Each structure stands twice: as structure tokens, then as C-alpha cells.
Amino acid sequence: MAGEPGPSQEATYEAAPNIALVKYWGIRDPVRALPYNSSLSVTLAGLATRTTVRFDPALPADRLRLNGRLADGEPLRSVREFLDRVRQEARFDGFAEVRSRNNFPTASGLASSASGFAALAGAAARAAGLRPDAAALSRLARFGSGSACRSIFGGFVEWRAGHRPDGRDCRAFPLFPPDHWPELVDLVCVVRGAPVKTVRSAVAMQASVATSPGFAARQRALPARLLRIRRAIARRDGARLFPAIIEECDDFRAVCEGTRPTLDYLTATSREILEAVRSLNRRSGRPVAGYTHDAGAHVHLFTLRSDLGRLRAALAGIDGLERTRTLRPGPGGRYVARRPGR
């Protein structure tokens, strides 16, 4: 439903990043933001982006303040393009001030674009006078960042790619709530000196589509792999989940590294963490943990609470591992009430 924002109308929305256990990597229709494959993720508790959007007729242009600093260049351009879509849907002209803050590192592989555009979608839509439900908000968010459509929902989320050319069957939806598997935890390994991405994932993934020799084979393997991972989560079966997400992560990384020019997001520390997990699983004679990472150097290790101490011990002494943080599946996005006096 469209409406006209009044002077200085604003809204604030908070969203968490999600980590994909089955990655989406490649867009088949950039205009409609339709991915080549379906994906499955976990929304993470404890990490968040909070964004406030204020439409103000007195502003001469859109303005972005990111983590307290005035932003320009690519971040501002991306936000401006997204606001243009909201303005078109709401049928009005007017510039906005956007204030966004993360409580975790930005542009380093911790899915700040997912939480960032989910939060921007929620705040901008309401500030513009729109009142989308969660499904509509998810569809809107994917135009900023594909993975943002999953951060609208909590717990375990699937983004179904669909097959229709118009994209009407392309949508994200919650599979299982945050408390579905209380024993499952994500040990986030923050790598010291992790480089900030210089190439946006939206650009990098299209390079993979065009040049990586493993891309087509990956597409053929993904439907069965996604089904295995979904079933393992449904059954709370770590013995099947952990090897499957390692297989998926290794496949994703091979496609990235086979891209020309190559996309190598990991550092020596990142690779040492991956090997520590493989070694732990071999020594234990069972899958104790599974690893995954996005387009960045930080690594997510999924394990059960009962094995968390064993996993931490396996990581001890890895040079460059700055810190770890234990996270659980968390809630979806939410509107934040305006503080009195503002």
C-alpha cells in the first residue's frame, strides 16, 4: 500500500546477518534479482544492523552515515539505487538521510550486506508510507542484496529460486524457528587482519558464472545437496549436517578460486582453521563440526554444545585467530520504536 511521507518521516529497523549453509552465487536475471539456485541459511543471534531512514523534503540529496561516518562512493550509490526503488513503489519524490550501524565488522565475510539491506528495506519502506508484510519485505530486500531476503526471517530460512521468468515463485520463507535445534551452535572465528572486500559479491558472482569451469557442475549438484542439508536440520542430525556443509563450502570455494581473475577470500589463518576442523573430525572418527564461510576470511564452525570444548581446543594456538564468538540461531528483523523526545 502506497502513501506519502510527511516532513521528516522516519523509521528504524533492525536485522541480523545470516550465514548460508547452501550458498547462492550467481544471478540469472539481474533486473528481477533472480538467483540461479535456491539457498538455505541460518539467521544469527547477537549480530545486528540497525538502520534509520528519514525522508526530509529539505534534503538536497540522499545522505548515508555508516557506523557514524559519512559515506560516499559505492556504498552511497547502492543505497541511493535501493531508495529509488522504494520511492518508485511509494510513488513520491524526496531524499532521505540513512543512518546505519553494525555491531560486527563490515564487508569482511560476516554478511553485513544481508543484514544491511534487510534493515534498509524495513526502515525505508515504513518511512515511505508502505506497509509490506514479511514476504513482501523479503522480496524488496533482495533487490539490495540477494541474501538480505533471508535476513527478514529468523531461524533456518530457505530462499527458493523458482522457475518463472517473472520471478513470482522466487521467495524466501522460514523453515524452522530459532529454537528448533537448541544444541546447535555457530562458533564464529574472527580472523585478524581480514581484508575488506574490494569487489562486491554481486559483481564477483557474475564473473564466476561467466568464467569458472566448476559453475555448471555445481548447479547440477546443488538441489540434492540442499535436500540433504534440509533433512539433516529437520532431524537435528549433526552427523549428516556437518559433512554436507563442508562439501558445500568446499564446492563454493572451488568455484570462486576457478573464477578469472581468481576470487580467493581466505587468509592463511582461515585455511588453518578449516584444516583444524578436518583433522578433528578424522581423529574423532565422527563429524564433530562443519565449517563454512562466505565471501570473506572469517569462518563459521557449526557444532553441538557438547562438542564445543573439543572444538575450541582444536583451534588453540592458531596464529591470527583474533577471537571466537558462540552464536545461536536468532530472530528475524523487527521495527524499533522511536525513543521519546526524538
N, C-alpha and C positions, 0 to 999 in steps of 0.2 A: 504494500500500500504506500503510495507516494504522499508527500506532504512538503510544505515549505518551511524551512527552518527560520526561526526568528533571529534577531540580532544576538550574536554571541551564544547561540545554542550549542551545548556541548554534551558529550557522553564519554564514559570511561569503561573500558572492557579489559578483562584480564584473561590470558590464555597461557597454557603450558605448552612446552615443546613436546613432540612425540619422537620416539625412535622407531624406525621401520625395521621390523623383523623380515619382511619381504619388501624390497625396495621398488619404488617406481623410478625409472631412469629412461626418459625419452618421451616426447610429446608427439602424438600422431596428428594433432590438429591444434596449432598454436592459437588460432583465433578463438576456438571454443575451450582451449586448455584441456584437451582430452589426452590422457596418457596411453601409451602402448599397452601397458599391463596393469592389472589390479595389484594392490599392495595391502599390507597389514602392519599395524603399528601398535605401540603402547604409549599412551599419554602418561607423562611423568609427573608425580607429585613433587613439590618442593622447588621446582624451577618455574619461572613465570616471566611473561612480558605484560606490563601494564601500559595501556595506551589511552590517552585522552585526545579527542578531536573536538575542536571548537571552530565552527563556521562563523565568520565575522565579516560583514559587508565592508568594514573599514580596512580590511587587509588588502594590500596591493598584489599579493601573490601567495601561493601556498608556502608554508614555512614548516620545517621539521627540526625538532630538537630531540636528539637521540642520546640517551644516557647523560643528559644535562648539557650537551654541546650542540650548537647549531650545525646542522648537516647540509651538505650540498652534493653536487656530482651525482653518481649513480643512485645512492640511497634516496635522495630527494626526487630524482626522476622517476624511480619506481613507485614511490608514494604518490606523486602527482598523477601518474597514469592510473593508479588504482582509484584515487579520488575522482578522476574524470569519469570512471565507470559508475561510481556511486552517484555523482551529480547527474549523469545521464538518466539513471534509473529513477532518481528522485525528481527529475525534471526541474532543475533550478541551476542558476549560476551563482557562485560565491566561493571565495577562497577560504582555506582552513589553516589553522595552526594545529600541528600534530606534536604531541609530547609523548615520547615512548621511552621506557626504561626496562632493561633486562636485569635480573639478579644472577646472571651467569654470563660467560664470555660470548661475545657476538662474532658471527662469521668465522667460526672455528670448528664446525662439525658437530655442534650441540643443538642443531635445528632451530637457531634463532629466527630464521626466515619463516618457519612454520608457525611458531608462537607469535611472531611479529605481525604477520599478515592476518592471522586469525584475530588478534587483538585489534588491528586496524579495521578489519571488516566489521567487527561488532560495534566499535566506537563510532566509526564513520556512518554506518547505516542508521543507527539511532539518532546521531546528531543531525543527520539529514532528514529526519522525519519518517524514515522507513521502519517497519516493524516486522522483519523477517523471522520466521520460526527457525529452529536449529538446522533443518535440512536446507532451507533457502540460504541461510547464513554460510553454511558449509560450501554450497555451490558458489557463492560470491567469493569466499576466501580463496578458492583455488585459482582465481584469476591473478592473485598477487603472488602466490607460491603454491604449487600443487599440493605439497604436504600440509599446507595450512588448513585444507579442508578437513583433515583428520583431527586437528587440534581443537576443533569446536566440541568434540565429544570426548568423554572420559573413558578410562579403562582400555580395553582392547578394541581396536577400530579397523574396519576394512574399507578401503576405497575401491569400489568396483569400477573398472574401466568402462564397461559397457561395450556395445557394438553399434549403436545407432549413430549415423552420421551427424544428427542434430545434437547428440550428447545428452538426451533426456534420460537415458538409463545410466549415466555416469554420476555416481554419488557415493559419498561416504556415509557409513552408519555404524553405530556401536554394536559390537559382537557380544562382549561380556563386560560386566561392570568392574570398577576398580577393585572390589573385594572378592572377585571371582576366585583368585588363587592367592590366598594370604601368604603362603610360603615362598612365593616367587619374588625375588628382588633383583634390582639392577645396580651393580657396583660400577659407578661411573669413574673411569680413570682419566684424570685431567693431566695432560702431558705438558711439561714445562717447555716454554718457547714454541708452542704450537703456532704455525704460521697462519696468518689471516688469509682467507681465500682471495685471490686476485681475479679469478674468473668465476662469474656467477654460475651456480649449478644449472640454471635454465639454459645457459649458453653451452656449458660443458657437456650436458647430456645429449644435446643435439649433435655435437661433434662425435660422440660415441655412436649415435645412430648411423652417422654417415661414414665413419672410418673404422670402427672397432670390429675385427673379424669374429669376435665371440658374441656380438649382439644378437644375431638371428638365433643361434643355438640357445642362448639364454631365454629368449622369448618362448621357445618351444618347451623348455623345461619348467618355466615358472608356474603354470596352472597346477601341475601335480605337486610341486613343492609347496605352494601356498595351501593346498588342501591338507597336506601332511602337517604343516605348522598349525593350521586352524584346528585340526583334530587333536593334536598334542595339547594345545591350550585348553580345548574343551574338556579333555580328560585329565588335565593337570599332570601331564606326563613329561617330566624333565628329561628322562632317558631318551625320549624321541625328539623333544623340542631342541635340546642343546646341539646335537649333531646337525640337525636340519638348519638351524640359523647360522652355524659355522659354514655349512655348504653354501647357503645363500650369500653370506657375506663374502666368501672367497670368490664366488662367481661374479658378484658385483664388482669386486676389486679387479679381477682379471679383465673385465670389460673396460673399466676405467684405464687400466695400465696399457691395454691394447689400443686405446684411442690415439690418434695422431693429431697434434702433438700429445704425448702421453699425459695422463692425469694421475699423478702419484700424490695422494693426500697424506700418506703416513710418514712418520719420522722413524728413526732407528729405535726410539723408545716404544713407539706404537707397535712396531713389529716384534719387539722383545716381549711385550705384553701378550700378543697373540700366541707366540711360541710357548710362553709360560702356561697358557691355558691348555694348549695341545699336549704339552708334557705332563701336566697334572692329570689330564684325562687318561693318558697312556699309563702312567704309574698307578692310578687308582683302579684301572681295569673297568671303568664305567664312566659315563659322561657326568662329570661333576659340574661343569659350566659350559656355557656357549658364549661366543663373542660376536659382536657386530660393531660397525662404525658407519657413519655417513661420510659425506664429502669433507673430511677433516681428520685431524690427528688424534682426537680424543676417542677412547674406546669404551664401549658398554659391555659389561660382563654380566650375563644372566645366570643365576644360580638359585639354590634353595637356602633358606635361612640356616638350616642345619649344616650346610657346607660352606657358609660364609667365612668362618675362621680358617678353614683349609685353603680357600681361595686367596685370602689375604696373605697367608704365609707363603704361597707360591709366588706372589708378587714382590715379596720383601727383597730389598736390595737392588731393584731395577732403577738404574740411574736415569733421571729425567722424569720419573713418575712423581709429579708435584704433590698430588693428593688424590684421595679417593672419596667418593660420597655414595652412600647407600640410599637408593630411591625405590619407591614402590609405584605401582600403577596409580594414577591420580585422576582427579575430576576433570570434567570438560570446562569450557570457557564460561565466564559469568560477567554480568554487569556489576560495576562497583558504584555504590551510591555516592553522590556528591557530598563532600563534607560541609557541615553547617558553616555559614559565614563566607562561603566562596561564591 
